[in-house]
Amino acid sequence: MNKFFLALTLILGPSILFAQSNKMGDINPNEIALTEVPYEPGAAAVVLAAYGDSRFYSDILETNFFYRIKILTEAGKEEGDIRIRYYRGTSGVENISGIKAQLVNYVNGEANVTKLGKDNIFDVDLGEGYREVRITFPDVQVGSILEFSYKKGDKNLTFLDGWRFQRSIPTLFSRYQIIMIPQLEYKMIGQGENFFYKAKKEVNNGTYSWELRNLYSLKEEPYMKNYRDYEERVEFQLSKYQTAASNAGAEFKDVLNTWEVLGDEMIERYTVNGYYRSGALERELFALDLSKGTQREKAENAYYYLRDNFINEGEDYIYPDQSLNQLLKSKRGQPGELILAYMGILKSQGIVCDPILIGSKGYGRSELVQFPFLNQFDEILLLAELDGKPQFIDLSDPMAPFGFVDIDKHVKGGLLLQKDKSRLIPIELKHNSNNIVSSTVELNQETGELVIKNSLRSYNYAGLSIAKAAERLRKAEKPMEDLFTYSRETMEVRNVELENLLEEKNYLNANFEMVMPNAAELDILAFNPLRISSFAQNPFTQEYRVFPVDFEYPFSELYTANVVIPEGYELDDYPTSESITIPGGLIGFNYSVEKIGEILKVTAKLDVRASLIPVGAYADLKFFMETVSSKLTAPIVLKKKVANP
């Protein structure tokens, strides 16, 4: 199976197969009658048809666009505001022309057509060379059909935008065609399971076309923020172009370099800005003492110096906006600049380290493009050799300890930059980001309160997540008890204590109590000692799944609760033990209950063994999580003993 840009399996519902026309006003009866998308019920609107046709004219690529959209609900009316962004620059790099638009409403079965004019079509200057065509459809109603077409000219022939088959609403039909010319050779960059395995493809004498049907909307799902990495689309990168023709044949010049040449170009860019260095530290860093210690100790000292003394601001990017000297003087910079400055410090100490260019999660690609294509990268990591051991280093997060890499940089691979030998390498970030919770449940005879004393230890990224949540509460001047207070929670959270040892020991400790007031007055005590789990409520409730489930990293959660049965009470009910998994063993759950004298011991462990769960396993995962949440929320019931007469 070709894994090139594949990580998505769509589970298609009932298909809609009827002919769609790209002629404005040529609306068929099925499109008129459609009131709901069978495979995505509740969709607010739907793309009935989308067409794109690209052709080369001299030094311009001209693409004709046509869209037909139907409004299905009141919420769908917002689709009546169309925005088409383009980059004009100072030399007209892109231009939009030939805009046509019309609105069709049906009254008593008759089409009422409103053609849009200049009062409804605007070209807005967004600044910095960008512009936006805005089409505002008037009198949009449920059942309205919107049609618009336009022509886009593009002078940038090095990278062609191609076609995006998906939108924020479902798409019934999408077709793209491009007619290539022999003077230009392109590499195709495709993405999406439907694109590779379900598209109707045609190749004929330099004309290439793709046709896709019944596509789900492109939107965020639980445990999938970077859904755009799985978008169905096709793009093109110029590989070579013809420079001359003779009796011996056409002569071509390569545009795509090798990884080695591409890497050297980036190294030269960073060198010009002063980031590659081996000399002494600048005077701005005199406060940083790296004269003693192992390489790792020096690397940690330098990391915390930059993290705590420089302001991290701006968008993370592979291209620095300022030189190293400017950064050291201003003491502020974007994450990529701080990483490169950090590299310079390590190199000045004789530590071997090199930058890695990566395409972060959400940047638009789920897999690396295997040919030298720079546009796939947007952020930087650092790979250092510390005391003979490899270490990935990142400076994106001002709260992260040394060795932590931002979650969005947890990708499969990147381009390692080394003079004359830059290459793609895999990125393996190993860590144990687990949660361990120990609880004791007792009835306080003096106060009459049922008290659950919890001790939570969260490792690595799980601990960092809590530390960030606590910092947000601190800045908002809210109580730390909010960290563990859940909706519909009947118990009070008290006495929260946090101990952040992430820098020293890679974990964070949290101690807190959950209290049921006046419990001694009740004949029956029902409580749940494991409700603090984030999976006590099933996050996977939707009937179908479009994208994989991304847990971000493998982890485990271990819960142990000792319930002390109070004097005068007896155990009335409790959950049964259970052990479940899903096919393939990607995730597992064990729940056990054991009564030892007057103590009921409840143990639960959730093991997420793979960070990415494929769409094909969603039905199993959904059922699995329903079982997990029911166990984690199932109450333990104690009742007062009935006194003997």
C-alpha positions in Angstrom: 0.0 0.0 0.0 1.4 3.4 -1.0 1.6 5.5 2.2 2.5 8.7 0.3 0.3 11.3 2.0 -2.1 8.7 3.3 -3.5 8.5 6.7 -7.2 9.0 6.1 -10.0 6.4 5.5 -13.4 8.0 5.0 -16.4 5.9 5.8 -18.8 7.0 3.1 -22.5 6.8 3.7 -25.1 6.6 0.9 -23.7 8.0 -2.3 -25.3 10.7 -4.3 -24.7 10.0 -8.0 -26.3 12.4 -10.4 -24.9 14.5 -13.2 -23.7 17.9 -12.3 -23.2 20.7 -14.8 -20.7 23.5 -14.7 -23.0 25.8 -16.7 -24.5 28.5 -14.7 -28.3 28.0 -14.3 -28.2 24.4 -15.5 -29.5 23.0 -12.2 -30.9 19.5 -12.3 -34.1 18.3 -10.5 -32.1 16.3 -8.0 -30.1 19.3 -6.9 -33.4 21.3 -6.5 -35.0 18.5 -4.4 -32.1 17.9 -2.1 -32.8 18.9 1.5 -30.2 16.9 3.4 -26.8 15.3 2.8 -27.4 11.6 3.4 -23.8 10.8 4.6 -23.6 14.0 6.7 -27.0 14.7 8.3 -27.4 18.1 9.7 -25.0 19.8 7.3 -25.9 23.5 7.1 -25.0 23.7 3.4 -23.5 21.6 0.6 -21.3 22.1 -2.4 -23.4 20.6 -5.2 -20.6 21.0 -7.8 -17.2 22.5 -8.0 -15.1 22.7 -11.1 -11.6 23.9 -11.8 -9.8 24.1 -15.2 -6.1 25.2 -15.4 -4.3 26.1 -18.6 -1.0 27.8 -19.5 -1.0 30.9 -21.6 2.5 32.2 -22.3 3.9 32.9 -18.8 0.6 32.7 -16.9 -1.4 29.9 -15.5 -5.1 30.7 -15.9 -7.7 28.8 -13.9 -11.4 28.9 -14.3 -13.5 28.3 -11.2 -17.1 27.4 -10.9 -19.1 26.6 -7.7 -22.7 25.7 -7.0 -23.8 25.7 -3.3 -27.1 24.9 -1.7 -28.3 26.3 1.6 -29.9 23.6 3.8 -30.5 25.3 7.2 -30.7 28.7 8.7 -27.0 28.4 9.8 -26.0 27.7 6.2 -27.0 31.2 5.2 -23.5 32.4 6.2 -22.3 30.6 3.0 -23.8 33.5 1.2 -20.7 35.6 2.0 -17.9 34.4 -0.4 -14.3 35.5 0.1 -11.6 34.8 -2.5 -8.1 35.8 -1.3 -5.3 36.4 -3.7 -1.8 37.9 -3.8 -1.4 40.7 -6.3 1.8 42.2 -4.9 3.4 45.1 -6.8 3.6 43.4 -10.1 0.2 41.7 -10.4 1.4 38.2 -9.4 -2.2 37.0 -9.2 -5.3 38.6 -10.5 -9.1 37.8 -10.4 -11.3 38.6 -13.3 -14.6 37.6 -15.0 -16.6 37.3 -11.8 -20.2 36.1 -12.4 -22.6 35.2 -9.6 -26.3 34.5 -9.3 -28.8 33.4 -6.7 -31.6 31.0 -7.4 -34.7 30.8 -5.1 -37.6 28.6 -5.9 -41.1 29.9 -5.4 -44.0 27.5 -6.0 -41.6 25.4 -8.1 -40.5 28.3 -10.3 -36.9 29.5 -10.3 -36.5 33.2 -9.3 -33.0 34.1 -10.5 -31.1 37.2 -9.2 -27.9 38.1 -11.0 -25.4 39.9 -8.9 -23.9 43.2 -10.0 -21.2 45.6 -8.8 -23.2 46.4 -5.7 -22.6 42.8 -4.4 -19.1 42.2 -5.6 -16.1 44.0 -3.9 -12.3 43.9 -4.3 -10.8 44.7 -0.9 -7.1 45.6 -0.2 -5.9 43.6 2.8 -2.4 45.1 2.8 1.1 43.8 2.1 0.1 42.9 -1.4 -2.9 40.7 -0.5 -6.4 41.4 -1.8 -9.8 39.7 -1.4 -12.8 39.5 -3.7 -16.0 39.4 -1.6 -19.3 38.3 -3.1 -22.4 39.0 -1.0 -25.5 37.1 -2.1 -28.7 39.0 -1.1 -31.9 37.4 0.1 -30.3 34.0 0.9 -32.9 31.5 2.1 -33.1 27.9 3.1 -33.2 26.1 -0.2 -31.3 28.9 -2.1 -28.8 27.8 -4.7 -25.8 30.0 -5.1 -23.6 29.9 -8.2 -20.5 31.9 -8.9 -17.5 31.6 -11.3 -14.3 33.6 -11.8 -11.0 33.4 -13.5 -7.6 33.5 -11.7 -4.3 34.4 -13.4 -1.1 33.4 -11.7 2.4 34.4 -12.9 4.1 32.2 -10.3 4.7 29.0 -12.2 7.2 27.5 -9.8 4.5 26.2 -7.4 0.9 25.7 -8.6 -1.9 25.8 -6.0 -3.8 23.2 -7.9 -7.1 22.2 -6.4 -8.7 21.6 -3.0 -11.5 19.1 -3.2 -12.9 19.7 0.3 -14.4 22.7 1.9 -15.9 23.5 5.3 -19.2 22.0 4.1 -19.7 18.7 2.4 -19.0 18.4 -1.3 -21.1 16.1 -3.6 -19.0 16.6 -6.7 -15.6 18.2 -7.3 -13.6 18.0 -10.6 -10.2 19.5 -11.5 -8.4 19.5 -14.8 -5.0 20.8 -15.8 -3.5 20.9 -19.2 0.3 20.7 -19.1 2.7 21.9 -21.7 5.9 20.1 -22.8 8.1 23.1 -21.9 7.4 22.8 -18.2 7.7 19.6 -16.2 6.0 19.3 -12.8 6.0 17.0 -9.8 2.5 16.2 -8.6 1.9 16.5 -4.8 -1.3 14.7 -3.9 -2.9 14.1 -0.6 -5.8 12.1 0.8 -7.1 8.5 0.7 -10.0 9.4 -1.6 -7.6 11.3 -4.0 -5.3 8.3 -4.3 -7.8 5.4 -4.2 -11.3 6.6 -5.0 -10.9 9.5 -7.5 -11.8 9.0 -11.1 -8.6 9.9 -12.9 -8.0 10.6 -16.6 -4.7 11.2 -18.4 -4.8 12.1 -22.1 -2.1 13.8 -24.1 -0.9 16.1 -21.4 -4.4 16.7 -19.9 -4.8 15.4 -16.3 -8.1 15.3 -14.4 -9.4 14.1 -11.1 -13.0 13.7 -10.0 -14.2 13.1 -6.5 -17.7 12.6 -5.0 -19.4 12.6 -1.6 -16.7 14.3 0.5 -17.2 15.1 4.1 -16.8 18.7 5.4 -13.4 19.8 6.5 -13.6 20.6 10.2 -12.2 19.9 13.6 -13.1 16.7 15.4 -12.4 15.5 19.0 -8.7 14.7 19.2 -8.0 16.1 15.8 -6.9 19.7 15.6 -4.7 19.4 12.6 -7.4 18.1 10.2 -6.0 20.2 7.3 -3.0 17.8 7.2 -5.5 15.3 5.7 -7.3 17.5 3.3 -8.0 16.0 -0.2 -6.0 18.1 -2.6 -3.5 18.2 -5.4 -0.6 20.7 -6.0 2.3 20.9 -8.4 6.0 21.8 -8.0 8.0 22.8 -11.1 10.8 20.2 -11.6 12.5 21.5 -14.8 11.8 23.9 -17.7 12.9 24.0 -21.3 15.7 26.5 -22.1 16.3 25.7 -25.8 15.4 23.3 -28.6 17.7 22.0 -31.3 18.0 19.1 -33.7 19.4 17.1 -30.8 16.3 17.6 -28.8 15.0 19.9 -26.1 17.3 21.2 -23.4 16.0 21.5 -19.9 17.2 23.2 -16.7 16.5 21.7 -13.3 14.5 23.7 -10.8 14.4 21.2 -8.0 17.8 20.8 -6.3 19.0 17.8 -4.3 18.4 17.7 -0.6 22.1 18.5 -0.2 21.9 21.7 -2.3 18.7 22.8 -0.7 20.2 22.2 2.8 23.3 24.2 1.9 21.2 27.1 0.7 19.4 27.3 4.1 22.7 26.9 6.0 24.1 29.8 4.0 21.0 31.9 4.8 21.5 31.2 8.5 25.2 31.9 8.3 24.7 35.3 6.7 22.6 36.2 9.7 25.3 35.1 12.1 23.7 32.0 13.5 26.4 29.6 12.5 29.4 30.4 14.6 32.2 28.8 16.5 33.9 31.9 18.2 33.5 33.3 21.7 30.2 34.4 23.1 29.0 38.0 22.5 29.2 40.3 25.4 25.4 40.2 25.6 25.8 36.7 26.9 28.5 37.4 29.5 26.1 36.5 32.3 25.9 32.9 30.9 28.6 30.8 32.5 29.3 27.7 30.5 32.9 27.1 31.7 32.0 24.0 33.8 29.9 20.8 33.6 29.1 18.1 31.1 27.8 18.9 27.6 24.3 18.2 28.8 24.7 20.5 31.8 26.0 23.3 29.6 23.1 22.7 27.1 20.6 22.9 30.0 22.2 26.1 31.4 22.1 27.8 28.0 18.5 26.6 27.4 17.2 28.1 30.6 19.2 31.3 30.1 17.6 31.9 26.7 14.2 30.8 27.8 14.1 33.0 31.0 16.0 36.1 29.7 14.6 36.5 26.2 11.1 37.3 25.1 9.6 34.6 22.9 7.2 36.3 20.5 6.0 36.1 16.9 5.2 33.2 14.7 7.5 30.1 14.6 9.1 30.0 11.1 12.2 28.7 9.3 13.2 32.2 8.1 14.6 34.6 10.7 13.6 38.2 10.6 16.7 39.4 12.4 20.4 38.6 12.7 22.0 37.0 15.8 23.5 40.3 16.8 20.1 42.0 16.6 18.5 39.2 18.6 21.1 39.4 21.3 20.6 43.2 21.6 16.8 43.2 21.5 16.5 40.1 23.7 13.3 39.2 21.9 12.6 37.0 18.9 10.4 34.4 17.3 11.0 30.7 18.3 12.9 29.8 15.2 15.4 32.7 15.9 15.8 31.6 19.5 16.5 28.0 18.4 19.2 29.2 15.9 20.7 31.5 18.6 20.8 28.5 21.0 22.5 26.5 18.2 25.2 29.2 18.0 25.8 29.1 21.7 26.2 25.3 21.7 28.5 25.4 18.7 30.7 28.0 20.5 31.2 25.3 23.2 32.2 22.7 20.6 28.9 20.8 20.9 27.8 19.2 17.7 24.3 20.3 16.8 22.3 20.9 13.6 18.8 22.4 12.8 16.0 20.2 11.5 13.3 21.8 9.3 9.9 20.2 9.9 6.3 20.6 8.8 4.4 21.1 12.0 1.1 19.6 12.7 -1.7 21.7 11.1 0.7 23.1 8.4 -1.1 21.0 5.8 0.7 17.7 5.4 0.4 14.4 7.1 3.5 12.9 5.3 6.8 14.2 4.1 7.1 15.0 0.4 10.0 12.8 -0.7 11.6 15.1 -3.2 13.4 18.4 -2.4 10.4 20.6 -1.7 11.1 23.4 0.7 7.5 24.7 1.1 6.5 21.7 3.2 8.6 23.0 6.1 7.6 25.8 8.5 9.3 25.3 11.8 12.8 24.4 13.3 14.0 21.8 15.7 17.6 21.3 16.9 19.4 17.9 17.1 22.4 18.0 19.4 24.9 15.3 20.5 25.3 15.7 24.3 27.9 13.4 25.9 27.5 11.0 23.0 23.7 10.8 23.1 21.3 12.5 20.6 18.9 15.1 22.0 16.1 16.9 20.2 15.7 20.5 21.5 13.0 23.1 21.1 12.5 26.7 22.3 8.9 27.2 21.2 7.3 27.0 24.6 8.3 29.5 27.3 7.0 27.2 30.1 8.6 23.9 28.8 11.6 22.4 30.6 14.8 21.4 28.7 14.2 18.5 26.3 10.5 19.1 25.8 9.4 19.5 22.1 6.2 21.4 21.3 3.4 18.9 20.6 2.9 20.4 17.1 6.4 19.4 16.3 5.8 15.7 17.1 6.0 14.7 13.5 7.4 11.7 11.6 10.5 13.3 10.1 12.3 16.4 8.9 15.2 17.8 6.9 18.5 17.6 8.9 20.7 20.5 7.7 24.4 19.5 7.5 26.9 21.0 5.0 27.0 18.9 1.9 25.0 16.1 3.4 21.5 17.4 4.3 18.9 14.7 4.3 15.5 13.6 5.5 15.6 11.8 8.8 13.0 10.2 11.0 12.1 12.0 14.3 11.4 9.8 17.3 10.5 11.6 20.5 10.4 9.1 23.3 8.9 10.0 26.6 6.5 8.6 29.3 3.7 11.1 29.7 1.6 9.2 32.1 -0.7 10.0 35.0 -0.7 8.1 38.3 -3.5 8.8 40.7 -3.7 7.4 44.3 -6.9 8.0 46.3 -8.1 7.2 49.8 -11.8 7.5 50.6 -12.9 7.9 54.2 -15.9 9.1 56.2 -14.7 11.8 58.7 -16.7 10.9 61.8 -16.0 14.3 63.4 -17.1 16.5 60.5 -19.5 14.1 59.0 -17.9 14.6 55.5 -17.0 11.9 53.0 -13.4 12.9 51.9 -11.6 11.6 48.9 -7.9 12.4 49.2 -6.2 12.4 45.8 -2.5 12.4 45.0 -1.8 12.9 41.3 1.6 12.5 39.6 1.7 13.7 36.0 4.9 13.0 33.9 6.4 15.0 31.1 3.8 16.5 28.7 0.8 15.5 31.0 2.5 17.4 33.8 3.2 20.4 31.5 -0.5 20.5 30.5 -1.5 20.8 34.2 1.2 23.4 34.8 -0.2 25.5 31.9 -3.7 25.2 33.1 -2.7 26.3 36.5 -0.8 29.3 35.1 -4.0 30.3 33.2 -6.0 30.2 36.4 -3.3 32.2 38.2 -3.4 34.9 35.5 -7.2 35.0 35.6 -7.0 35.2 39.4 -9.2 32.1 39.8 -8.8 29.4 42.5 -6.7 26.3 41.8 -9.7 24.2 42.8 -11.0 24.9 39.3 -8.4 22.5 37.9 -10.3 19.6 39.3 -13.9 20.9 39.3 -16.0 19.3 36.6 -19.5 20.2 35.3 -22.3 18.5 37.2 -19.8 17.7 40.0 -21.7 17.1 43.3 -18.5 17.0 45.5 -16.5 20.1 46.6 -12.9 20.4 45.6 -10.6 21.6 48.4 -7.0 22.1 49.5 -5.3 22.0 46.1 -1.5 21.9 46.3 0.8 21.8 43.3 4.5 20.9 43.2 6.1 21.5 39.8 9.2 19.3 39.5 9.2 19.1 35.7 12.6 20.7 35.4 14.2 18.5 38.1 12.4 15.2 37.8 10.1 15.4 34.8 6.9 15.3 36.8 4.3 17.5 38.5 2.6 16.5 41.8 -1.0 17.6 42.7 -2.7 16.9 46.0 -6.4 17.8 46.5 -9.5 16.6 48.3 -13.0 16.0 47.0 -15.6 16.4 49.8 -19.2 15.3 50.2 -20.6 17.5 53.0 -23.0 16.1 55.6 -22.5 12.6 54.3 -22.9 11.0 57.7 -26.5 12.1 57.7 -27.3 10.0 54.6 -28.4 6.4 54.8 -26.9 5.7 51.4 -23.5 7.0 50.2 -23.0 6.9 46.4 -19.7 8.3 45.1 -17.2 7.8 42.3 -13.5 7.9 43.3 -12.2 7.7 39.7 -14.2 10.6 38.1 -11.1 12.8 37.8 -10.0 10.9 34.7 -10.3 13.0 31.5 -12.1 10.0 29.9 -14.8 9.8 32.5 -16.9 11.4 29.8 -16.6 9.7 26.4 -15.2 12.3 23.9 -16.2 10.1 20.9 -20.0 10.4 20.6 -20.4 11.2 16.8 -21.7 8.4 14.7 -18.9 8.6 12.1 -15.4 9.8 11.9 -13.7 11.7 9.0 -10.2 11.9 10.3 -7.9 9.7 12.4 -8.0 10.1 16.2 -4.8 11.9 17.3 -4.0 11.4 21.0 -0.7 13.2 20.3 1.5 10.6 22.0 1.1 7.2 23.7 0.4 7.4 27.4 -1.2 5.5 30.3 -3.4 6.5 33.2 -3.3 4.4 36.4 -5.8 5.0 39.2 -5.9 3.3 42.5 -8.5 4.1 45.1 -8.8 2.6 48.6 -12.3 2.9 50.0 -12.4 2.5 53.8 -15.8 1.2 54.7 -16.9 3.2 57.7 -18.1 1.6 60.9 -21.9 1.1 60.8 -21.9 0.9 56.9 -21.8 -2.0 54.5 -21.0 -2.3 50.8 -24.2 -2.3 48.8 -23.0 -2.0 45.2 -19.9 -1.5 43.1 -18.7 -2.0 39.5 -17.5 -5.4 38.3 -14.0 -6.1 37.1 -13.5 -5.9 33.3 -10.6 -6.0 30.8 -11.2 -4.8 27.2 -9.2 -3.7 24.1 -9.8 -3.0 20.4 -8.6 -5.1 17.5 -4.9 -4.6 17.0 -4.4 -3.8 20.6 -3.9 -0.1 20.0 -5.6 0.8 23.2 -6.6 -1.2 26.3 -8.4 -0.8 29.6 -8.3 -2.9 32.8 -10.7 -2.4 35.8 -10.6 -4.5 38.9 -12.3 -4.4 42.3 -11.0 -6.3 45.4 -12.4 -6.3 48.9 -9.7 -6.8 51.6 -11.3 -6.7 55.0 -13.0 -3.4 55.4 -11.2 -1.8 52.5 -12.5 -1.9 48.9 -9.6 -1.5 46.4 -10.5 -0.2 43.0 -7.8 -0.1 40.3 -8.1 1.1 36.7 -5.6 1.5 34.0 -6.0 3.0 30.5 -3.2 2.2 28.0 -3.1 4.3 24.8 -0.3 2.4 22.9 -0.5 4.3 19.6 -0.8 8.1 19.2 -2.8 7.8 16.0 -5.9 5.6 15.7 -7.1 5.1 12.1 -10.6 6.0 11.0 -11.3 2.3 10.3 -11.0 1.6 14.0 -13.3 4.4 15.1 -16.4 2.2 15.7 -14.4 -0.1 17.9 -12.8 2.9 19.7 -16.2 4.5 20.3 -17.6 1.4 21.9 -14.4 0.9 23.9 -14.6 4.5 25.3 -18.2 4.1 26.1 -17.2 1.1 28.3 -14.3 3.0 29.8 -16.4 6.1 30.7 -19.2 3.9 32.2 -16.7 2.2 34.5 -14.9 5.4 35.5 -18.2 7.0 36.4 -19.9 4.0 38.0 -20.6 4.7 41.7 -19.6 2.8 44.7 -22.6 2.5 47.1 -22.4 2.2 50.8 -25.5 1.9 53.1 -26.0 2.1 56.8 -26.5 -1.2 58.5 -29.9 -1.8 59.9 -29.7 -2.3 63.6 -30.9 -5.6 65.0 -34.2 -5.2 66.9 
